[in-house]
């Protein structure tokens, strides 16, 4: 049985450490699991493959594009229905 994973904690870690992560990994993808940073990776697929090689299943880590601004970790979703 896999241990419980809280992705929100790793998102908080990214937000708190965004400035220093930009210095090291700007415009690259990283994976974060329990505050440990893996990478850098060139794209999401590479990050997922890299984490699989490290023994982690999808959903057990956060993949994040490291970039400036709040926009790098927020998404606005909208659902519009057209008749």
C-alpha positions in Angstrom: 0.0 0.0 0.0 1.3 3.4 -0.9 1.7 6.1 1.6 -0.6 9.1 1.7 0.6 12.0 -0.5 -0.4 15.7 -0.2 0.4 17.6 -3.4 -0.7 20.8 -1.7 2.4 20.7 0.6 4.6 20.5 -2.5 2.8 23.4 -4.1 3.4 25.4 -1.0 7.0 24.4 -1.1 7.3 25.7 -4.7 5.6 29.0 -3.9 7.8 29.6 -0.8 11.0 28.7 -2.8 10.0 30.0 -6.2 12.8 32.7 -6.3 15.6 30.3 -5.5 14.2 27.7 -7.9 14.1 30.2 -10.7 17.8 30.9 -10.2 18.5 27.2 -10.7 15.8 25.9 -13.0 14.3 28.9 -14.9 12.0 27.7 -17.7 12.6 24.0 -17.0 10.3 21.5 -15.4 11.0 20.0 -12.0 9.2 17.4 -10.0 8.7 17.9 -6.2 7.9 15.2 -3.7 7.7 15.9 0.0 10.0 19.0 -0.5 12.6 17.1 -2.5 13.3 18.5 -6.0 14.0 16.2 -8.9 15.2 17.4 -12.3 15.5 19.6 -14.2 13.6 18.2 -17.2 12.9 19.6 -20.6 9.2 18.8 -20.7 6.4 17.2 -18.7 6.8 13.8 -20.3 10.5 13.7 -19.4 9.6 14.6 -15.8 7.0 11.8 -15.6 9.5 9.3 -17.1 12.2 10.5 -14.7 9.9 10.1 -11.7 8.8 6.6 -12.8 12.5 5.6 -13.0 12.8 6.8 -9.4 10.0 4.5 -8.4 7.1 7.0 -8.1 3.7 6.5 -9.6 1.8 9.3 -11.4 0.0 11.4 -8.8 2.6 10.9 -6.1 4.5 14.1 -7.0 4.1 17.6 -8.4 5.4 18.5 -11.8 6.0 22.2 -12.2 7.3 24.5 -14.9 9.7 26.9 -13.0 9.0 30.5 -14.1 8.4 33.9 -12.7 5.1 35.2 -11.4 2.0 33.9 -9.8 0.8 32.7 -13.2 3.3 29.8 -13.0 1.3 28.1 -10.3 -2.3 29.3 -10.8 -4.8 28.3 -13.5 -8.1 29.8 -14.2 -10.6 27.3 -15.4 -13.9 28.3 -17.1 -16.7 26.3 -18.4 -18.9 27.9 -21.0 -21.9 26.3 -22.5 -22.9 27.3 -26.0 -26.4 26.6 -27.3 
